[in-house]
Amino acid sequence: MKNVDMSVEGTILTIKVDLSKEFGPSSTGKTIIVASTEGNVSIPDRQEKIGLNVYRKK
């Protein structure tokens, strides 16, 4: 994962992303990647999965 921090308290999932970071352009070059789980990943200690992409226009 890039720039994604997840935590679970009870049944509440909290996701933290630092919006000041950048990881370069997307594959098409139209956007700048800010954070990504890089596909679907398991939520810590849970059966659910999450897929997250955060980006901004170039």
PQR file with spaces between the fields and no chain letter, atoms N, CA, C, O and H, PARSE charges and radii, in Angstrom:
ATOM       1  N    MET     1       0.840   -1.183    0.000 -0.4000 1.5000
ATOM       2  CA   MET     1       0.000    0.000    0.000 -0.0000 2.0000
ATOM       3  C    MET     1       0.879    1.238    0.000  0.5500 1.7000
ATOM       4  O    MET     1       1.983    1.248    0.544 -0.5500 1.4000
ATOM       5  N    LYS     2       0.356    2.274   -0.625 -0.4000 1.5000
ATOM       6  CA   LYS     2       1.061    3.549   -0.665 -0.0000 2.0000
ATOM       7  C    LYS     2       0.233    4.602    0.059  0.5500 1.7000
ATOM       8  O    LYS     2      -0.866    4.943   -0.378 -0.5500 1.4000
ATOM       9  H    LYS     2      -0.541    2.266   -1.067  0.4000 1.0000
ATOM      10  N    ASN     3       0.767    5.121    1.177 -0.4000 1.5000
ATOM      11  CA   ASN     3       0.182    6.262    1.860 -0.0000 2.0000
ATOM      12  C    ASN     3      -1.232    5.969    2.386  0.5500 1.7000
ATOM      13  O    ASN     3      -2.075    6.866    2.403 -0.5500 1.4000
ATOM      14  H    ASN     3       1.659    4.844    1.532  0.4000 1.0000
ATOM      15  N    VAL     4      -1.497    4.750    2.806 -0.4000 1.5000
ATOM      16  CA   VAL     4      -2.804    4.382    3.362 -0.0000 2.0000
ATOM      17  C    VAL     4      -2.579    3.716    4.717  0.5500 1.7000
ATOM      18  O    VAL     4      -1.830    2.745    4.827 -0.5500 1.4000
ATOM      19  H    VAL     4      -0.812    4.022    2.793  0.4000 1.0000
ATOM      20  N    ASP     5      -3.240    4.251    5.749 -0.4000 1.5000
ATOM      21  CA   ASP     5      -3.170    3.668    7.082 -0.0000 2.0000
ATOM      22  C    ASP     5      -4.592    3.337    7.510  0.5500 1.7000
ATOM      23  O    ASP     5      -5.454    4.215    7.546 -0.5500 1.4000
ATOM      24  H    ASP     5      -3.848    5.040    5.659  0.4000 1.0000
ATOM      25  N    MET     6      -4.839    2.069    7.837 -0.4000 1.5000
ATOM      26  CA   MET     6      -6.171    1.629    8.238 -0.0000 2.0000
ATOM      27  C    MET     6      -6.143    1.120    9.666  0.5500 1.7000
ATOM      28  O    MET     6      -5.172    0.502   10.102 -0.5500 1.4000
ATOM      29  H    MET     6      -4.139    1.355    7.808  0.4000 1.0000
ATOM      30  N    SER     7      -7.226    1.388   10.389 -0.4000 1.5000
ATOM      31  CA   SER     7      -7.380    0.817   11.720 -0.0000 2.0000
ATOM      32  C    SER     7      -8.853    0.517   11.942  0.5500 1.7000
ATOM      33  O    SER     7      -9.730    1.158   11.363 -0.5500 1.4000
ATOM      34  H    SER     7      -8.015    1.890   10.035  0.4000 1.0000
ATOM      35  N    VAL     8      -9.107   -0.473   12.797 -0.4000 1.5000
ATOM      36  CA   VAL     8     -10.480   -0.880   13.114 -0.0000 2.0000
ATOM      37  C    VAL     8     -10.672   -0.803   14.618  0.5500 1.7000
ATOM      38  O    VAL     8      -9.887   -1.356   15.388 -0.5500 1.4000
ATOM      39  H    VAL     8      -8.395   -0.993   13.268  0.4000 1.0000
ATOM      40  N    GLU     9     -11.731   -0.106   15.026 -0.4000 1.5000
ATOM      41  CA   GLU     9     -12.142   -0.065   16.430 -0.0000 2.0000
ATOM      42  C    GLU     9     -13.580   -0.546   16.478  0.5500 1.7000
ATOM      43  O    GLU     9     -14.488    0.152   16.027 -0.5500 1.4000
ATOM      44  H    GLU     9     -12.368    0.343   14.400  0.4000 1.0000
ATOM      45  N    GLY    10     -13.792   -1.732   17.022 -0.4000 1.5000
ATOM      46  CA   GLY    10     -15.137   -2.318   17.016 -0.0000 2.0000
ATOM      47  C    GLY    10     -15.540   -2.620   15.587  0.5500 1.7000
ATOM      48  O    GLY    10     -14.916   -3.446   14.921 -0.5500 1.4000
ATOM      49  H    GLY    10     -13.055   -2.300   17.389  0.4000 1.0000
ATOM      50  N    THR    11     -16.575   -1.956   15.120 -0.4000 1.5000
ATOM      51  CA   THR    11     -17.021   -2.154   13.740 -0.0000 2.0000
ATOM      52  C    THR    11     -16.763   -0.931   12.862  0.5500 1.7000
ATOM      53  O    THR    11     -17.324   -0.817   11.773 -0.5500 1.4000
ATOM      54  H    THR    11     -17.082   -1.285   15.661  0.4000 1.0000
ATOM      55  N    ILE    12     -15.920   -0.024   13.334 -0.4000 1.5000
ATOM      56  CA   ILE    12     -15.621    1.206   12.594 -0.0000 2.0000
ATOM      57  C    ILE    12     -14.237    1.119   11.967  0.5500 1.7000
ATOM      58  O    ILE    12     -13.240    0.930   12.663 -0.5500 1.4000
ATOM      59  H    ILE    12     -15.464   -0.117   14.219  0.4000 1.0000
ATOM      60  N    LEU    13     -14.186    1.261   10.637 -0.4000 1.5000
ATOM      61  CA   LEU    13     -12.927    1.305    9.890 -0.0000 2.0000
ATOM      62  C    LEU    13     -12.533    2.757    9.695  0.5500 1.7000
ATOM      63  O    LEU    13     -13.326    3.563    9.210 -0.5500 1.4000
ATOM      64  H    LEU    13     -14.997    1.415   10.072  0.4000 1.0000
ATOM      65  N    THR    14     -11.303    3.091   10.075 -0.4000 1.5000
ATOM      66  CA   THR    14     -10.775    4.436    9.865 -0.0000 2.0000
ATOM      67  C    THR    14      -9.618    4.350    8.881  0.5500 1.7000
ATOM      68  O    THR    14      -8.711    3.533    9.039 -0.5500 1.4000
ATOM      69  H    THR    14     -10.658    2.436   10.470  0.4000 1.0000
ATOM      70  N    ILE    15      -9.662    5.208    7.859 -0.4000 1.5000
ATOM      71  CA   ILE    15      -8.623    5.242    6.830 -0.0000 2.0000
ATOM      72  C    ILE    15      -7.962    6.607    6.887  0.5500 1.7000
ATOM      73  O    ILE    15      -8.644    7.631    6.870 -0.5500 1.4000
ATOM      74  H    ILE    15     -10.399    5.872    7.731  0.4000 1.0000
ATOM      75  N    LYS    16      -6.628    6.627    6.954 -0.4000 1.5000
ATOM      76  CA   LYS    16      -5.882    7.887    6.961 -0.0000 2.0000
ATOM      77  C    LYS    16      -5.007    7.947    5.720  0.5500 1.7000
ATOM      78  O    LYS    16      -4.306    6.990    5.389 -0.5500 1.4000
ATOM      79  H    LYS    16      -6.074    5.794    6.968  0.4000 1.0000
ATOM      80  N    VAL    17      -5.059    9.105    5.030 -0.4000 1.5000
ATOM      81  CA   VAL    17      -4.262    9.362    3.838 -0.0000 2.0000
ATOM      82  C    VAL    17      -3.681   10.755    3.976  0.5500 1.7000
ATOM      83  O    VAL    17      -4.406   11.707    4.264 -0.5500 1.4000
ATOM      84  H    VAL    17      -5.627    9.882    5.300  0.4000 1.0000
ATOM      85  N    ASP    18      -2.365   10.884    3.771 -0.4000 1.5000
ATOM      86  CA   ASP    18      -1.716   12.191    3.784 -0.0000 2.0000
ATOM      87  C    ASP    18      -1.879   12.804    2.393  0.5500 1.7000
ATOM      88  O    ASP    18      -1.220   12.378    1.444 -0.5500 1.4000
ATOM      89  H    ASP    18      -1.775   10.111    3.537  0.4000 1.0000
ATOM      90  N    LEU    19      -2.756   13.805    2.271 -0.4000 1.5000
ATOM      91  CA   LEU    19      -3.063   14.392    0.973 -0.0000 2.0000
ATOM      92  C    LEU    19      -1.939   15.259    0.408  0.5500 1.7000
ATOM      93  O    LEU    19      -2.035   15.728   -0.726 -0.5500 1.4000
ATOM      94  H    LEU    19      -3.291   14.151    3.042  0.4000 1.0000
ATOM      95  N    SER    20      -0.879   15.477    1.183 -0.4000 1.5000
ATOM      96  CA   SER    20       0.247   16.270    0.681 -0.0000 2.0000
ATOM      97  C    SER    20       1.241   15.430   -0.117  0.5500 1.7000
ATOM      98  O    SER    20       2.120   15.984   -0.777 -0.5500 1.4000
ATOM      99  H    SER    20      -0.802   15.096    2.104  0.4000 1.0000
ATOM     100  N    LYS    21       1.117   14.107   -0.067 -0.4000 1.5000
ATOM     101  CA   LYS    21       2.065   13.221   -0.758 -0.0000 2.0000
ATOM     102  C    LYS    21       1.642   12.960   -2.191  0.5500 1.7000
ATOM     103  O    LYS    21       0.463   13.045   -2.535 -0.5500 1.4000
ATOM     104  H    LYS    21       0.403   13.657    0.469  0.4000 1.0000
ATOM     105  N    GLU    22       2.630   12.639   -3.023 -0.4000 1.5000
ATOM     106  CA   GLU    22       2.389   12.268   -4.413 -0.0000 2.0000
ATOM     107  C    GLU    22       3.285   11.100   -4.770  0.5500 1.7000
ATOM     108  O    GLU    22       4.419   11.005   -4.300 -0.5500 1.4000
ATOM     109  H    GLU    22       3.587   12.569   -2.743  0.4000 1.0000
ATOM     110  N    PHE    23       2.764   10.205   -5.612 -0.4000 1.5000
ATOM     111  CA   PHE    23       3.536    9.044   -6.045 -0.0000 2.0000
ATOM     112  C    PHE    23       3.668    8.986   -7.560  0.5500 1.7000
ATOM     113  O    PHE    23       3.804    7.909   -8.139 -0.5500 1.4000
ATOM     114  H    PHE    23       1.843   10.282   -5.994  0.4000 1.0000
ATOM     115  N    GLY    24       3.626   10.144   -8.192 -0.4000 1.5000
ATOM     116  CA   GLY    24       3.825   10.219   -9.630 -0.0000 2.0000
ATOM     117  C    GLY    24       2.538   10.081  -10.411  0.5500 1.7000
ATOM     118  O    GLY    24       1.458    9.952   -9.835 -0.5500 1.4000
ATOM     119  H    GLY    24       3.515   11.019   -7.721  0.4000 1.0000
ATOM     120  N    PRO    25       2.663   10.109  -11.734 -0.5600 1.5000
ATOM     121  CA   PRO    25       1.484   10.069  -12.594  0.2800 2.0000
ATOM     122  C    PRO    25       0.872    8.668  -12.665  0.5500 1.7000
ATOM     123  O    PRO    25       1.544    7.664  -12.431 -0.5500 1.4000
ATOM     124  N    SER    26      -0.415    8.630  -12.993 -0.4000 1.5000
ATOM     125  CA   SER    26      -1.094    7.360  -13.243 -0.0000 2.0000
ATOM     126  C    SER    26      -0.574    6.773  -14.549  0.5500 1.7000
ATOM     127  O    SER    26       0.222    7.403  -15.246 -0.5500 1.4000
ATOM     128  H    SER    26      -0.962    9.446  -13.184  0.4000 1.0000
ATOM     129  N    SER    27      -1.021    5.579  -14.874 -0.4000 1.5000
ATOM     130  CA   SER    27      -0.542    4.926  -16.099 -0.0000 2.0000
ATOM     131  C    SER    27      -0.954    5.695  -17.350  0.5500 1.7000
ATOM     132  O    SER    27      -0.256    5.642  -18.363 -0.5500 1.4000
ATOM     133  H    SER    27      -1.668    5.068  -14.308  0.4000 1.0000
ATOM     134  N    THR    28      -2.082    6.411  -17.295 -0.4000 1.5000
ATOM     135  CA   THR    28      -2.503    7.199  -18.459 -0.0000 2.0000
ATOM     136  C    THR    28      -1.858    8.578  -18.469  0.5500 1.7000
ATOM     137  O    THR    28      -1.833    9.246  -19.502 -0.5500 1.4000
ATOM     138  H    THR    28      -2.649    6.454  -16.473  0.4000 1.0000
ATOM     139  N    GLY    29      -1.334    9.008  -17.319 -0.4000 1.5000
ATOM     140  CA   GLY    29      -0.690   10.311  -17.228 -0.0000 2.0000
ATOM     141  C    GLY    29      -1.652   11.465  -17.006  0.5500 1.7000
ATOM     142  O    GLY    29      -1.230   12.622  -16.986 -0.5500 1.4000
ATOM     143  H    GLY    29      -1.354    8.465  -16.479  0.4000 1.0000
ATOM     144  N    LYS    30      -2.934   11.175  -16.838 -0.4000 1.5000
ATOM     145  CA   LYS    30      -3.926   12.243  -16.677 -0.0000 2.0000
ATOM     146  C    LYS    30      -4.066   12.700  -15.224  0.5500 1.7000
ATOM     147  O    LYS    30      -4.553   13.801  -14.968 -0.5500 1.4000
ATOM     148  H    LYS    30      -3.276   10.236  -16.854  0.4000 1.0000
ATOM     149  N    THR    31      -3.643   11.862  -14.272 -0.4000 1.5000
ATOM     150  CA   THR    31      -3.792   12.189  -12.859 -0.0000 2.0000
ATOM     151  C    THR    31      -2.500   11.891  -12.099  0.5500 1.7000
ATOM     152  O    THR    31      -1.623   11.177  -12.585 -0.5500 1.4000
ATOM     153  H    THR    31      -3.248   10.968  -14.480  0.4000 1.0000
ATOM     154  N    ILE    32      -2.408   12.452  -10.904 -0.4000 1.5000
ATOM     155  CA   ILE    32      -1.289   12.207   -9.997 -0.0000 2.0000
ATOM     156  C    ILE    32      -1.789   11.317   -8.866  0.5500 1.7000
ATOM     157  O    ILE    32      -2.804   11.629   -8.243 -0.5500 1.4000
ATOM     158  H    ILE    32      -3.121   13.031  -10.509  0.4000 1.0000
ATOM     159  N    ILE    33      -1.103   10.225   -8.593 -0.4000 1.5000
ATOM     160  CA   ILE    33      -1.497    9.298   -7.542 -0.0000 2.0000
ATOM     161  C    ILE    33      -1.110    9.871   -6.183  0.5500 1.7000
ATOM     162  O    ILE    33       0.036   10.270   -5.973 -0.5500 1.4000
ATOM     163  H    ILE    33      -0.279    9.971   -9.099  0.4000 1.0000
ATOM     164  N    VAL    34      -2.072    9.911   -5.261 -0.4000 1.5000
ATOM     165  CA   VAL    34      -1.849   10.395   -3.901 -0.0000 2.0000
ATOM     166  C    VAL    34      -1.740    9.216   -2.930  0.5500 1.7000
ATOM     167  O    VAL    34      -0.904    9.225   -2.026 -0.5500 1.4000
ATOM     168  H    VAL    34      -3.002    9.587   -5.432  0.4000 1.0000
ATOM     169  N    ALA    35      -2.587    8.205   -3.122 -0.4000 1.5000
ATOM     170  CA   ALA    35      -2.583    7.027   -2.248 -0.0000 2.0000
ATOM     171  C    ALA    35      -3.268    5.878   -2.971  0.5500 1.7000
ATOM     172  O    ALA    35      -4.127    6.091   -3.827 -0.5500 1.4000
ATOM     173  H    ALA    35      -3.265    8.198   -3.856  0.4000 1.0000
ATOM     174  N    SER    36      -2.876    4.653   -2.618 -0.4000 1.5000
ATOM     175  CA   SER    36      -3.498    3.485   -3.225 -0.0000 2.0000
ATOM     176  C    SER    36      -3.257    2.241   -2.381  0.5500 1.7000
ATOM     177  O    SER    36      -2.194    2.074   -1.783 -0.5500 1.4000
ATOM     178  H    SER    36      -2.178    4.479   -1.923  0.4000 1.0000
ATOM     179  N    THR    37      -4.259    1.376   -2.345 -0.4000 1.5000
ATOM     180  CA   THR    37      -4.058    0.071   -1.734 -0.0000 2.0000
ATOM     181  C    THR    37      -3.426   -0.883   -2.755  0.5500 1.7000
ATOM     182  O    THR    37      -3.061   -2.007   -2.413 -0.5500 1.4000
ATOM     183  H    THR    37      -5.122    1.511   -2.831  0.4000 1.0000
ATOM     184  N    GLU    38      -3.302   -0.438   -3.989 -0.4000 1.5000
ATOM     185  CA   GLU    38      -2.711   -1.228   -5.077 -0.0000 2.0000
ATOM     186  C    GLU    38      -3.474   -2.538   -5.273  0.5500 1.7000
ATOM     187  O    GLU    38      -2.890   -3.621   -5.291 -0.5500 1.4000
ATOM     188  H    GLU    38      -3.599    0.476   -4.267  0.4000 1.0000
ATOM     189  N    GLY    39      -4.785   -2.411   -5.418 -0.4000 1.5000
ATOM     190  CA   GLY    39      -5.661   -3.573   -5.555 -0.0000 2.0000
ATOM     191  C    GLY    39      -6.472   -3.761   -4.291  0.5500 1.7000
ATOM     192  O    GLY    39      -6.447   -2.924   -3.388 -0.5500 1.4000
ATOM     193  H    GLY    39      -5.260   -1.531   -5.404  0.4000 1.0000
ATOM     194  N    ASN    40      -7.182   -4.856   -4.237 -0.4000 1.5000
ATOM     195  CA   ASN    40      -8.008   -5.151   -3.060 -0.0000 2.0000
ATOM     196  C    ASN    40      -7.166   -5.812   -1.980  0.5500 1.7000
ATOM     197  O    ASN    40      -6.412   -6.747   -2.252 -0.5500 1.4000
ATOM     198  H    ASN    40      -7.202   -5.536   -4.969  0.4000 1.0000
ATOM     199  N    VAL    41      -7.299   -5.320   -0.748 -0.4000 1.5000
ATOM     200  CA   VAL    41      -6.541   -5.864    0.381 -0.0000 2.0000
ATOM     201  C    VAL    41      -7.496   -6.147    1.535  0.5500 1.7000
ATOM     202  O    VAL    41      -8.565   -5.545    1.631 -0.5500 1.4000
ATOM     203  H    VAL    41      -7.911   -4.561   -0.526  0.4000 1.0000
ATOM     204  N    SER    42      -7.105   -7.055    2.397 -0.4000 1.5000
ATOM     205  CA   SER    42      -7.912   -7.391    3.570 -0.0000 2.0000
ATOM     206  C    SER    42      -7.827   -6.284    4.612  0.5500 1.7000
ATOM     207  O    SER    42      -6.775   -5.680    4.818 -0.5500 1.4000
ATOM     208  H    SER    42      -6.237   -7.544    2.319  0.4000 1.0000
ATOM     209  N    ILE    43      -8.954   -6.035    5.260 -0.4000 1.5000
ATOM     210  CA   ILE    43      -8.981   -5.106    6.381 -0.0000 2.0000
ATOM     211  C    ILE    43      -8.413   -5.855    7.585  0.5500 1.7000
ATOM     212  O    ILE    43      -8.762   -7.016    7.798 -0.5500 1.4000
ATOM     213  H    ILE    43      -9.808   -6.527    5.093  0.4000 1.0000
ATOM     214  N    PRO    44      -7.546   -5.221    8.377 -0.5600 1.5000
ATOM     215  CA   PRO    44      -6.900   -5.919    9.493  0.2800 2.0000
ATOM     216  C    PRO    44      -7.895   -6.634   10.415  0.5500 1.7000
ATOM     217  O    PRO    44      -8.843   -6.031   10.917 -0.5500 1.4000
ATOM     218  N    ASP    45      -7.656   -7.922   10.621 -0.4000 1.5000
ATOM     219  CA   ASP    45      -8.446   -8.749   11.542 -0.0000 2.0000
ATOM     220  C    ASP    45      -9.930   -8.851   11.170  0.5500 1.7000
ATOM     221  O    ASP    45     -10.779   -9.056   12.037 -0.5500 1.4000
ATOM     222  H    ASP    45      -6.885   -8.412   10.213  0.4000 1.0000
ATOM     223  N    ARG    46     -10.235   -8.705    9.865 -0.4000 1.5000
ATOM     224  CA   ARG    46     -11.621   -8.784    9.396 -0.0000 2.0000
ATOM     225  C    ARG    46     -11.687   -9.630    8.129  0.5500 1.7000
ATOM     226  O    ARG    46     -10.656   -9.929    7.528 -0.5500 1.4000
ATOM     227  H    ARG    46      -9.545   -8.538    9.161  0.4000 1.0000
ATOM     228  N    GLN    47     -12.895  -10.015    7.723 -0.4000 1.5000
ATOM     229  CA   GLN    47     -13.082  -10.769    6.495 -0.0000 2.0000
ATOM     230  C    GLN    47     -13.273   -9.852    5.287  0.5500 1.7000
ATOM     231  O    GLN    47     -13.079  -10.285    4.150 -0.5500 1.4000
ATOM     232  H    GLN    47     -13.733   -9.772    8.211  0.4000 1.0000
ATOM     233  N    GLU    48     -13.647   -8.601    5.516 -0.4000 1.5000
ATOM     234  CA   GLU    48     -13.890   -7.659    4.426 -0.0000 2.0000
ATOM     235  C    GLU    48     -12.590   -7.263    3.738  0.5500 1.7000
ATOM     236  O    GLU    48     -11.500   -7.368    4.301 -0.5500 1.4000
ATOM     237  H    GLU    48     -13.804   -8.250    6.439  0.4000 1.0000
ATOM     238  N    LYS    49     -12.746   -6.806    2.507 -0.4000 1.5000
ATOM     239  CA   LYS    49     -11.610   -6.292    1.737 -0.0000 2.0000
ATOM     240  C    LYS    49     -11.923   -4.877    1.283  0.5500 1.7000
ATOM     241  O    LYS    49     -13.083   -4.465    1.249 -0.5500 1.4000
ATOM     242  H    LYS    49     -13.631   -6.720    2.050  0.4000 1.0000
ATOM     243  N    ILE    50     -10.878   -4.135    0.934 -0.4000 1.5000
ATOM     244  CA   ILE    50     -11.046   -2.763    0.465 -0.0000 2.0000
ATOM     245  C    ILE    50     -10.106   -2.516   -0.708  0.5500 1.7000
ATOM     246  O    ILE    50      -8.991   -3.036   -0.750 -0.5500 1.4000
ATOM     247  H    ILE    50      -9.936   -4.469    0.961  0.4000 1.0000
ATOM     248  N    GLY    51     -10.574   -1.716   -1.656 -0.4000 1.5000
ATOM     249  CA   GLY    51      -9.750   -1.242   -2.759 -0.0000 2.0000
ATOM     250  C    GLY    51      -9.875    0.269   -2.805  0.5500 1.7000
ATOM     251  O    GLY    51     -10.980    0.793   -2.950 -0.5500 1.4000
ATOM     252  H    GLY    51     -11.480   -1.293   -1.622  0.4000 1.0000
ATOM     253  N    LEU    52      -8.758    0.980   -2.683 -0.4000 1.5000
ATOM     254  CA   LEU    52      -8.806    2.438   -2.560 -0.0000 2.0000
ATOM     255  C    LEU    52      -7.789    3.081   -3.487  0.5500 1.7000
ATOM     256  O    LEU    52      -6.635    2.659   -3.545 -0.5500 1.4000
ATOM     257  H    LEU    52      -7.861    0.554   -2.565  0.4000 1.0000
ATOM     258  N    ASN    53      -8.224    4.108   -4.214 -0.4000 1.5000
ATOM     259  CA   ASN    53      -7.334    4.945   -5.006 -0.0000 2.0000
ATOM     260  C    ASN    53      -7.690    6.405   -4.736  0.5500 1.7000
ATOM     261  O    ASN    53      -8.854    6.796   -4.830 -0.5500 1.4000
ATOM     262  H    ASN    53      -9.162    4.452   -4.167  0.4000 1.0000
ATOM     263  N    VAL    54      -6.692    7.198   -4.403 -0.4000 1.5000
ATOM     264  CA   VAL    54      -6.877    8.635   -4.213 -0.0000 2.0000
ATOM     265  C    VAL    54      -5.959    9.325   -5.214  0.5500 1.7000
ATOM     266  O    VAL    54      -4.764    9.034   -5.274 -0.5500 1.4000
ATOM     267  H    VAL    54      -5.747    6.881   -4.326  0.4000 1.0000
ATOM     268  N    TYR    55      -6.526   10.245   -6.005 -0.4000 1.5000
ATOM     269  CA   TYR    55      -5.740   10.910   -7.045 -0.0000 2.0000
ATOM     270  C    TYR    55      -6.257   12.313   -7.280  0.5500 1.7000
ATOM     271  O    TYR    55      -7.358   12.661   -6.853 -0.5500 1.4000
ATOM     272  H    TYR    55      -7.497   10.480   -5.957  0.4000 1.0000
ATOM     273  N    ARG    56      -5.455   13.119   -7.963 -0.4000 1.5000
ATOM     274  CA   ARG    56      -5.889   14.471   -8.332 -0.0000 2.0000
ATOM     275  C    ARG    56      -5.549   14.699   -9.791  0.5500 1.7000
ATOM     276  O    ARG    56      -4.661   14.052  -10.347 -0.5500 1.4000
ATOM     277  H    ARG    56      -4.561   12.836   -8.310  0.4000 1.0000
ATOM     278  N    LYS    57      -6.269   15.629  -10.403 -0.4000 1.5000
ATOM     279  CA   LYS    57      -5.994   15.977  -11.795 -0.0000 2.0000
ATOM     280  C    LYS    57      -4.616   16.584  -11.916  0.5500 1.7000
ATOM     281  O    LYS    57      -4.149   17.284  -11.018 -0.5500 1.4000
ATOM     282  H    LYS    57      -6.990   16.154   -9.952  0.4000 1.0000
ATOM     283  N    LYS    58      -3.980   16.314  -13.015 -0.4000 1.5000
ATOM     284  CA   LYS    58      -2.634   16.810  -13.271 -0.0000 2.0000
ATOM     285  C    LYS    58      -2.650   18.288  -13.569  0.5500 1.7000
ATOM     286  O    LYS    58      -1.598   18.881  -13.811 -0.5500 1.4000
ATOM     287  H    LYS    58      -4.359   15.745  -13.745  0.4000 1.0000
